Amino acid sequence: MINREFWHNRIETAWERRSVVWLSGVRRVGKTCLCQTLANIEYFDCELPRVRRLMDDPEAFLDSIGNGRIVLDEIHRLPNPSELLKIAADHYPQIQIVATGSSTLGASTKFRDTLTGRKSELWLTPIIKADLKAFDRIDIPHRLLHGGLPPFFLEDEPPEPEFQEWVDAYWAKDIQELFRLERRYSFQKFTEFLMAQSGGVFEASRFARPCEVSRTTISNYLSILEATFVVHIIRPFSTHRATEIVAAPKVYGFDTGFVCYYRGWTQLRQEDLGSLWEHFVLNEIMAYTQSREIRYWRNKREHEIDFVLAHRQNIPISIECKWAASGFSPRAVLAFRRQYPDGENFVVVHDINRPFTRDYNGIRVKFVNLDTLIAEICQ
């Protein structure tokens, strides 16, 4: 049994706030296995007709539970999933529930009530660094190439057919059931383009013609991919200065394995590691902060900061991602700090164990590993 201690602790903490926990995350990210390894849990798979019949009368079902902990897996398969959760939160607080789904509660009209104030939310991201020990494979390049979906990560070789099977299942079980889109070819082609160009600046008009849909449809597709955690939209950090990029977002694919698959990478070269490390750092930040409120900064001279966090009294923290410390140039940080002089500067790298600080024209930059970065930004 794989014990993902970090996520177990997060669920327990969420239950301390609310009796209902909404656990979201993409298909095959490990929601079911994680829930089944919780202590003293009873598991219900809502994909099964006999389980759905049990819940035709929500009150009778909850009465039969009494006190305890239950998992309602794939709860969006119920005709009115939010009704059951609302009744449980309001009238059965002694029952601790984990309900799982692939998207946010507000992503589809299937959820008639988003349960504001009645639930805690937890987003299960692809495998983070803390999970590697649990999976008994502490190998960052392997994680970058195979990605962070547990079944894919555990394979010795990248399971190329399974990536396409995942995309087909995502279309059939998530997109069709929750959003009922048409034009499968266009949607999957758009997804393929985003994965191949992951981390690049997004312009909707560039995708409309090759995907054979309108610019408006492309924007709708992007919103759906974001709501189902398949892409992350990183918007510019700006105070609308004339020298800054203020509108164009960057779009990242949710998982390095899919990025490698769509780029045709079956082995990693040294020059591939930097981009994938940036994706991995983003995944780590989102997992720990449980937030997608991350920005990037770029000016019209093409100086760019990978990630900017501004949640502490709006004082921006700059984060640059480098596979090796020797690959860092201070030019972008110096340009950024000429505009925003206050705030910490981090370079998160793979090849150091102990943090150290360098001074560049009076600007202090701290070189850290991933563990130290998370400790610094989450303190």
N, C-alpha and C positions, 0 to 999 in steps of 0.2 A: 504494500500500500504506500503510495506517495503522499507524504505529509507536507503540504505547502503551508508551512507555519505562518508566514507573513499574512496570507489571505485568510487563514482560520482566525487569526487574531483580529483582522479587520471585520469579519462577520460578527464575532463576539462583541466587539466594540459597537458595531452598528445596532445590535440587539439591545444594548444598554440604552440607546436613545429611543428606539421604536420597536414594536413587536413584529412589524413587517419590514423585511429587507428586500429591496428590488436589486437583484444581481444581473447585470447586463454584460454583454460581451459578444464578440463574433462567434459564429458557428465553429465548433471544435476547439475553442480556446481552453476548455477544461471545466466548464461550469458544473456539468453533471458529476464528474469524478470528484471535484472539490466538495460539492454538497454531500455526496455519499460518504465522505470521510469525516464529516462533522460528528461529534459525539452525540449519542442518544437521538438520532434523527430517524424519522419515517419518511420514506421517499415515495412520491406519486408522479408518474410520468403522464402528463396531460396529452401526449400524443396517442395514448391508448383509449379506444372507445369506452371500455369498461370503467376506466378512471374518470373520464368525462361524465359518464352516467352517474357516478357517485356524487358528482358536484352539481347535478341538476337542481338540487335543493341545497343552497349554500349553508343554511342554518342547520339542517339535519346533518350535513357532512361535518361541520365544525363541532356540533354537539357530540358526534361520535369520537372526535379526537380527545375531548376532555382537556387535560393539560399535556403539554409536550411540545416537541419541535418537529416541524414538517417541511419538506421541500415540495414545491409545486413547480415541476420542471416543464419548460415550454408552455407556460401558462397562457400564452396568446392563442393556443388551440381551443380554449374555452369560448363559448359564444359571447360572454360578457365578462372577461377576466377581472376588470376593475371592480365589478360588483362584489365578487367573493372577497377580494382583498379589503374593500371598504368595510364590509360587514365584520370581517375578522378584526380589523384595526379598532373599530368602534365598540364592538360588543364581546370580543373574545381576546382581550389583551394578554390572557394567560397562555395563549398559544403563540409560540415563536415560529414565524414563517420566513422561509427564503423562497421567493418567486423568481424564476429565471426567464430571461428573454434576450433576444439578439439586439434589441434596440432600446432607445429611451421610451418611457411610457407615453410621451406626447408625440411620438413619431407617426402614429397611425390612428385613424378614426376608430380602429378596433377597441381602443381604450377610451371609453367615454368619460372617464374621470382619471385625472393624473395623480390623485391621492395626495395632494399638497398638504403637508403637515401630518400625514398619517404613515409615512414610510421613511426609512433610511435608504439611500441609494449607494451601491457599490459597483464599480466598473472593473471587471476582471480583464486586465490587459494581457497580451501575449507574455510569455515567460520573461521575468525580470531576473536580475543578477542573483537576488536572494533565493530564487527557485532552483538555481543550477545545482546546488548541493543536494536538494531533495530528489532531483532527477539523476544524481550521481554522474554528472557530466559537466565539469567545470572547464568549458572550452568555448571561449567567446567567438573565435572564428567559425566554429561549428554552428553556434547559435545564429550568427549572422547569415550564414549560407542556407541553413535549413529553416530558419524562422523560429517563431515562438509558439506555434500551435503544438501542444505536447506530442500528438501522434507523428507529426512530421519531424520534430526535433529529435525524437528517439530513433529515427531511422539512421542507418550507417551511411547511406547515400541519399541525396535529395530525391524525394519521391515525386518525380515530375508528373506522372499521370494523376496523382492525388490532388495536385494544385488545381488542375482543370476540373476534376470531380467536385472539388470544394466550390468553385465558381458556379458550376451547374446547379448544385444543391442550394447555394445562396440565392440564385435566381428563382428556383422552383419553390423553395420553402420559406424564404424571407420576403423577397421582393413581391412575388405573386400573391402570397397570403396577406401581407400587410399593406401593399401599395397598389397591386393589380396593374402594373405597368404593361404596356404593349412594347413592341419593337425590341425584342431580346437582343438581336444583333447589335443595334445601336448602343444599347446600355452596356453590353459586355465589351464592345469595342472601346467605348469611352473609359471603362474601368481599366482595360489593358493599357491604354495610352497613359492614364494617370500613374499606374504602377511603374511603367517603363520610364516616365519622366519625373518620378517621385522626388520631392524636394525642390522642384523648379517653380518659378513664378507662373501663376495660372492666369490665362486669358481665355474666356469662354469662346470667343469668336474663332480661335484656332482649331477648336474641336468640332464645330458645328458641321462643316462641309464633309470631313472624312467620316463622321458618324452618321451623316445623312439625316440630321435633325436640325431644328432651329436653335438659335442661341438661348432662347427661353427654356427650351427642353433640356439643354445642357446644364443650365443653372439648376433646374429641378432635379436632374440626375445627381448633381453634386450634393445637393441638400440631402437626398436620400442616402447617398454613400456616407455622408457625415453622420446622419442620424443613426445609422446601423454600424458605426465605428469602423468602417472599411477605409475611410480616408480621414485625415485630420487637416483642417484648414488653419493655417498659421497666418494671421493678419499682421500688417505692418504696425510697429510701434512708432508713433509720430505725434508731434504737436503742430502738425500742418505747416512746417517750415518749408520755404520754397525749394530748399536743396534736398528734401526727403522724398522717398517713395511713400505715398500715403494711401494708395487704394489697392494695388495688386497684391493678392494673397499668395502664399506658397502652399502647395498641397503635398502632403506626405501620405504614402501608402501605409496601412496599419501595421505591416509586418515585413521584415527584411527578407524572409523566404519568398514571398510573392514578388517583391521587387527584383530579387535575383532571377526568379523564374521568368518574369516578363522581359528581363534584360538578356536572357539567354546565358546566364552565368551558371555553370555547373561546378566550377572551381574558382576560388578567389585569387586574384592577383593583388600585389601590394597596393596598387593604385585604387583598388575597389574598396579597401577597408575604411578609408576616411568617410565616404558617403554613408556606408552602412553603419558605422559607429555613430554618426550623427543621428540616424534613425533610432538606434538602440538607446542613446542618451535621451531622446525625446520620449520614447516609451517608458523609460525609467522615471522621468520627471512626472509624466502623467499618472503613472501607477501610484506614486507616493503622494502627490498632491491631490489626486482624484479631480483634476481640473484640466480643461483644454484652453484655459486663459493664458496662453503663451504667445508671445509675439516674436517677430524678427525685425531687424532694422537694416535699411539700405538707403544710401544716398545716391544722388545722380552721378557721382563719380565712381559708382559701383563698389564702394566700401560697404561691407556687409557683416553684421553680427548674426550668428546663427540663431540664438534665442535670447529674448529679453523677458524678464519677469519684473512686474511692477506692482506687486500686491502689497508691499510694505510702504505705506504712506506715499504711494506712487513714485518712490525712488527706484529707478530702473537698475536691475542687476543684469549685467551682460554675461553671456555664456558662449564661449567658443568651443567647438568640438574638434579635437585632433587625435588621430590614432597614435601619433608620436609627438612628444613635446618639441622635437626639432622642427616640426612642420609649421610652427606658429610664427606669424608675422604680426607685429603690433599695430600695423597701419590702420586697420578697421577700428580697433579699440580707441586709438588716439583720435580718430575722426569722430567717433561716437561721443567721446568724453569732451570734445570741444563744444558739442551741443548740449550735453547733459553731464556736467562735471561731478555730480554726486552719485554714489552707488558703487557696489563692489564689482570686480571683474574677475571672472573665472575662466580658465582654460582647462577643460576636462579631457584627460588623456588616458590612454590605455597602458602606457609603459612606465608609470611611476607608482611607487608604493607610499612614499612620504611626500606630503605637500611642500611646496616651496614658493617663494614670492620673488618677482622680478620688478624692477622699477624702470619704466620707459618714459623719459621726459617728465618725471614727476607723477606719472600714473602707475599705481601699483596693480600688478596682475598676479593673481594667485593660481598656480598650477596644481591641480588636484586630480585624484582618481575618482571614479564614479561614486564609491561609497562616501568619500569625503564631501563631494558636491551635494549629495542628497542630505547628509547630516547638516550641512551649512544652510541650505535653502529651506529645509523643513523644521529648523529649530524654533 
